Amino acid sequence: MSRLDRRRFLTRSALTLGAVGTGAAIVPGPGDADSERPGESAPATGALTDRIPFDGPKQAGILNAPQGHAVFVALDAVAPNAAALGNALQALSYRARSLATGGRTTALGVDEPTVDSGTLGDDISPDALTITIGFGASLFDDRYGLAPKKPANLTPMPRFAVDANLDPTRTHGDVLLQICAGQHDTVTHALREIMRVVRGSLELRWVINGFQSAPRGPSEKSSGRNLFAFRDGTANPDVTDAGLMDQLVWSTAGEPSWAAGGTYTVVRTIRMQVEFWDRVGLREQENMIGRHRATGAPLGGTDEFQDPRLDLDPKGERIPLDAHIRLANPRSAKTDAQRILRRGYNYDRGFDEAGALDQGLVFVAFNQDPARQFAAIQERLNDEPMTDYIRPVGGGYFFTPPGTQNARGWVGDGLFS
């Protein structure tokens, strides 16, 4: 019996697992064909059978409700040339599409390496899996000739006043993957399978796992809590308002043709000094945030989604002038276009060498222009009292292209046409 050459296996896997008309290794069930998403805002309901199509005018994982588990992965491109890089990105999308579709895996032969790790069994449930692909500014350097197609507002993430502890090994990257699903094992399986088909062209730079807090509260609309125990994402713009998304999220004028309709993704890994925070009095915590911890309501209010009416409190007698919600979103005509779409996840990395808990937030924001939106907000937050309790340690700026129109398309194909 001959052994299958490793390189030939990886090459074949990249083509077989997602390509149309080549005998896909995952066989979709009824109704799984190439359909466009009926509405990106439709939430994942939590069932293993939930399916969010990979294809559509916008990439999945942006407007749909956040799933329970995620992993954020930055990759460095090590492909020897542009053709090899294009092949790797094509294989990435093909494999992502097949995983998001789900279905039964088929064996190639008893003596050949399997086309799937098998960690989810032979029948892979889609589990509302989304795999969102973005590109960092470094991908557009002189290695692959992509500089002329660099998105207009894509830069490396600048160093802000609170960024003294950024770890270079956990910052930036050529390619970003946001992998989200209802179950942690689905996320882990997806990352493992993707790395099988891009190995040799894309290498891991940094990885951070995240999880959503269940919306424990008086209503199903209650936001989940971060690890400071406050509700997170309350004031997000309405993702069902297409006009608003065009104003705040999707890139438009001035972009290269391949990039029009994408978005800019900001990822910030923020370590929270949770043990220090736990020694702070509740009133002081609430004044730093500007909300009641129990309900999520703005100080002086009773409901999480109440307008804090900052205009009626110009001196900060109810909500301090340096409270987080006031600085992050002043709710003024001047700052209205600076709003961002947030999709944050908690993380827990155990403890550090000093025995302190390593917990925090994977802050994710989608915006039309990071300089106009995220950076402007961050500059206002540089001196907020909460900076004594947080420490950004990683992340980066990335451009997330528009989605793929059909099963022959792949994210980033416009870079090579």
QUIBELLIN-V956940 format. One record per residue. N is the residue number from 1. RES is the residue in one letter. D_LAST is the distance of its C-alpha to the last C-alpha in whole Angstrom. Layout:
n	res	d_last
N	RES	D_LAST
N	RES	D_LAST
This chain:
n	res	d_last
1	M	42
2	S	39
3	R	37
4	L	33
5	D	31
6	R	30
7	R	26
8	R	26
9	F	27
10	L	24
11	T	22
12	R	23
13	S	24
14	A	20
15	L	19
16	T	23
17	L	23
18	G	20
19	A	19
20	V	20
21	G	22
22	T	23
23	G	26
24	A	25
25	A	28
26	I	29
27	V	30
28	P	30
29	G	33
30	P	34
31	G	31
32	D	29
33	A	26
34	D	23
35	S	24
36	E	23
37	R	25
38	P	28
39	G	29
40	E	27
41	S	31
42	A	33
43	P	34
44	A	34
45	T	38
46	G	38
47	A	39
48	L	37
49	T	36
50	D	34
51	R	30
52	I	28
53	P	25
54	F	21
55	D	19
56	G	20
57	P	18
58	K	20
59	Q	20
60	A	23
61	G	25
62	I	26
63	L	28
64	N	30
65	A	33
66	P	33
67	Q	34
68	G	37
69	H	35
70	A	32
71	V	30
72	F	28
73	V	26
74	A	24
75	L	23
76	D	22
77	A	19
78	V	21
79	A	18
80	P	19
81	N	15
82	A	11
83	A	11
84	A	14
85	L	13
86	G	10
87	N	13
88	A	15
89	L	13
90	Q	13
91	A	16
92	L	18
93	S	16
94	Y	18
95	R	21
96	A	21
97	R	21
98	S	24
99	L	26
100	A	26
101	T	27
102	G	30
103	G	32
104	R	34
105	T	32
106	T	33
107	A	35
108	L	33
109	G	36
110	V	39
111	D	39
112	E	35
113	P	34
114	T	33
115	V	30
116	D	31
117	S	33
118	G	36
119	T	37
120	L	36
121	G	38
122	D	37
123	D	36
124	I	33
125	S	34
126	P	31
127	D	33
128	A	31
129	L	29
130	T	26
131	I	23
132	T	21
133	I	18
134	G	18
135	F	17
136	G	19
137	A	19
138	S	20
139	L	16
140	F	15
141	D	18
142	D	18
143	R	17
144	Y	13
145	G	12
146	L	11
147	A	14
148	P	13
149	K	11
150	K	14
151	P	16
152	A	18
153	N	21
154	L	20
155	T	23
156	P	25
157	M	28
158	P	31
159	R	34
160	F	36
161	A	40
162	V	41
163	D	38
164	A	41
165	N	40
166	L	36
167	D	36
168	P	33
169	T	32
170	R	32
171	T	30
172	H	26
173	G	23
174	D	19
175	V	19
176	L	21
177	L	22
178	Q	25
179	I	27
180	C	29
181	A	32
182	G	35
183	Q	37
184	H	36
185	D	36
186	T	33
187	V	31
188	T	32
189	H	31
190	A	28
191	L	27
192	R	29
193	E	27
194	I	24
195	M	25
196	R	26
197	V	22
198	V	20
199	R	23
200	G	23
201	S	19
202	L	21
203	E	24
204	L	26
205	R	27
206	W	29
207	V	30
208	I	33
209	N	34
210	G	35
211	F	37
212	Q	38
213	S	42
214	A	43
215	P	44
216	R	48
217	G	50
218	P	52
219	S	49
220	E	46
221	K	44
222	S	45
223	S	42
224	G	42
225	R	44
226	N	43
227	L	45
228	F	47
229	A	48
230	F	47
231	R	45
232	D	41
233	G	38
234	T	41
235	A	40
236	N	36
237	P	35
238	D	35
239	V	32
240	T	33
241	D	33
242	A	29
243	G	30
244	L	31
245	M	28
246	D	26
247	Q	28
248	L	28
249	V	25
250	W	22
251	S	20
252	T	20
253	A	21
254	G	19
255	E	16
256	P	12
257	S	11
258	W	9
259	A	13
260	A	15
261	G	18
262	G	17
263	T	20
264	Y	22
265	T	24
266	V	27
267	V	29
268	R	32
269	T	34
270	I	38
271	R	41
272	M	44
273	Q	47
274	V	49
275	E	52
276	F	53
277	W	52
278	D	54
279	R	57
280	V	56
281	G	58
282	L	57
283	R	58
284	E	56
285	Q	53
286	E	53
287	N	53
288	M	50
289	I	48
290	G	50
291	R	50
292	H	53
293	R	52
294	A	53
295	T	52
296	G	49
297	A	50
298	P	50
299	L	54
300	G	56
301	G	54
302	T	55
303	D	51
304	E	48
305	F	46
306	Q	49
307	D	48
308	P	49
309	R	50
310	L	50
311	D	51
312	L	54
313	D	55
314	P	54
315	K	56
316	G	55
317	E	58
318	R	56
319	I	53
320	P	53
321	L	51
322	D	49
323	A	49
324	H	45
325	I	44
326	R	46
327	L	43
328	A	40
329	N	41
330	P	43
331	R	43
332	S	43
333	A	41
334	K	40
335	T	38
336	D	37
337	A	34
338	Q	34
339	R	34
340	I	31
341	L	31
342	R	32
343	R	32
344	G	34
345	Y	35
346	N	39
347	Y	39
348	D	41
349	R	41
350	G	45
351	F	47
352	D	46
353	E	49
354	A	51
355	G	51
356	A	50
357	L	48
358	D	44
359	Q	43
360	G	41
361	L	38
362	V	34
363	F	33
364	V	30
365	A	29
366	F	26
367	N	26
368	Q	24
369	D	25
370	P	27
371	A	29
372	R	30
373	Q	31
374	F	31
375	A	32
376	A	35
377	I	36
378	Q	37
379	E	38
380	R	41
381	L	41
382	N	42
383	D	46
384	E	46
385	P	49
386	M	47
387	T	45
388	D	48
389	Y	47
390	I	44
391	R	42
392	P	38
393	V	37
394	G	33
395	G	30
396	G	27
397	Y	24
398	F	21
399	F	18
400	T	18
401	P	15
402	P	15
403	G	16
404	T	14
405	Q	16
406	N	17
407	A	17
408	R	14
409	G	12
410	W	12
411	V	12
412	G	10
413	D	7
414	G	5
415	L	6
416	F	4
417	S	0
